[in-house]
Amino acid sequence: MQNIDPIFVLQPIIIIILCSALLVYWYFKRRFHLMVLVYSLVAYAVAITLKYAVQIPTINIVIDNFGSHSIELGLYYGLQTVFFEVGLTFVVAWYAFSQGRIERKDAEAYGSGLAFWENAGFLGVLSLINLIAYWSILQTNTPLLRRSITS
């Protein structure tokens, strides 16, 4: 189709490449333990899962009581970020360090790993899959395409 510009796919690809390059750079500069990436994935994935587990049953209550543009809603999101993302990141790092699985030299890699999973994994890969799915659907003449056009 002429109205589809595949250049949009470059944005998540560039993000994935940049985030991966940062990790490769830190690996060659500091020689961090590769388990750091596993620990950062665990911290990130569990934190996001917990945030969703809290938000699914409670977000409508907060919005109904305080509105969708309120300080209280900002506090609701902010406190979840503090306790789940920041707090869990600290707990996982403390555990790994106390068990001798990571060292001080792994600190930059741990932080970079957290950024990698959010940017390259969550935002990059999922956006890439989403864009490719849209592009593929729009390239076909299927009932799914006709349904999405009429909706």
C-alpha positions in Angstrom: 0.0 0.0 0.0 1.3 3.5 -0.8 0.0 5.0 2.4 2.2 2.9 4.6 5.7 4.3 5.3 8.0 1.6 6.6 10.4 4.3 7.9 8.3 4.2 11.2 9.9 0.8 11.9 13.3 2.5 12.2 12.5 4.3 15.4 12.2 1.1 17.6 15.1 -0.5 15.7 17.4 2.5 16.4 16.4 2.4 20.1 17.2 -1.3 20.3 20.6 -0.8 18.6 21.5 2.2 20.8 20.6 0.4 24.0 22.4 -2.8 22.9 25.5 -0.7 22.0 25.5 0.8 25.5 25.6 -2.6 27.1 28.3 -3.8 24.7 30.3 -0.7 25.5 30.1 -1.3 29.3 30.9 -4.9 28.9 34.2 -4.2 27.1 35.0 -1.2 29.3 34.2 -2.8 32.7 33.9 -6.6 32.0 30.8 -6.9 34.1 29.2 -10.2 35.0 26.6 -11.2 32.5 24.3 -12.3 35.4 23.9 -8.6 36.0 21.5 -8.5 33.0 19.5 -11.4 34.5 19.2 -9.6 37.9 18.2 -6.4 36.2 15.6 -8.2 34.1 14.2 -9.9 37.2 14.0 -6.5 39.1 12.4 -4.8 36.1 9.9 -7.5 35.2 8.7 -8.1 38.7 8.3 -4.4 39.3 6.3 -3.8 36.2 4.2 -6.9 37.0 3.5 -5.7 40.5 2.6 -2.2 39.2 0.0 -3.8 36.8 -1.3 -6.1 39.5 -1.9 -3.0 41.7 -3.3 -0.8 39.0 -5.8 -3.2 37.4 -8.1 -3.4 40.4 -7.4 0.1 41.8 -7.0 2.7 39.0 -10.7 3.3 38.4 -11.2 3.9 42.1 -8.4 6.5 42.1 -9.6 8.2 39.0 -13.3 8.2 40.1 -12.4 9.8 43.5 -9.7 12.2 42.4 -10.0 12.7 38.6 -7.7 11.9 35.7 -5.7 15.1 36.1 -5.0 15.4 39.8 -2.1 15.5 42.2 -3.5 12.4 43.9 -3.3 10.4 40.7 0.3 11.6 40.3 1.1 10.4 43.8 -0.6 7.1 43.1 1.7 6.5 40.1 4.7 8.0 41.8 4.4 5.9 45.0 4.1 2.7 42.9 7.3 3.7 41.0 9.1 4.4 44.2 8.1 1.1 46.0 8.1 -1.3 43.1 10.7 0.0 40.6 13.2 1.7 42.8 12.6 -0.4 45.9 12.7 -3.7 44.1 15.8 -2.7 42.1 17.5 -2.0 45.4 16.4 -5.3 47.0 17.5 -7.4 44.0 20.9 -5.6 43.8 21.4 -6.0 47.6 20.6 -9.7 47.3 22.9 -10.3 44.4 25.7 -8.3 46.0 25.3 -10.1 49.4 25.4 -13.5 47.7 28.6 -12.5 45.8 26.9 -12.8 42.4 27.7 -9.2 41.4 30.4 -6.8 42.4 30.8 -3.0 42.7 32.1 -2.8 39.2 28.8 -4.1 38.0 26.9 -1.0 39.2 26.9 0.8 35.8 25.9 -2.4 34.0 23.0 -3.0 36.5 21.6 0.5 35.9 22.2 0.1 32.1 20.5 -3.2 32.2 17.4 -1.7 33.8 17.4 1.0 31.1 17.9 -1.7 28.4 14.9 -3.8 29.5 12.7 -0.7 29.6 13.8 1.0 26.4 15.0 -1.8 24.2 12.8 -4.5 25.5 9.5 -2.9 26.6 9.4 0.1 24.3 11.6 -1.0 21.4 10.7 -4.7 20.8 7.0 -4.3 21.7 6.7 -1.2 19.5 8.5 -3.0 16.7 6.1 -6.0 16.9 3.1 -3.6 17.0 4.3 -1.7 14.0 5.0 -4.8 12.0 1.6 -6.2 12.9 -0.1 -3.1 11.8 1.9 -2.9 8.6 1.2 -6.6 7.9 -2.5 -6.2 8.5 -2.8 -3.2 6.2 -0.9 -5.0 3.4 -3.6 -7.6 3.2 -7.2 -7.6 2.1 -8.6 -9.7 4.9 -11.8 -9.4 7.0 -9.6 -8.0 9.8 -8.6 -5.1 7.7 -12.2 -4.4 6.5 -13.4 -4.6 10.1 -10.7 -2.1 11.3 -11.5 0.3 8.5 -15.3 0.4 9.2 -14.8 0.7 13.0 
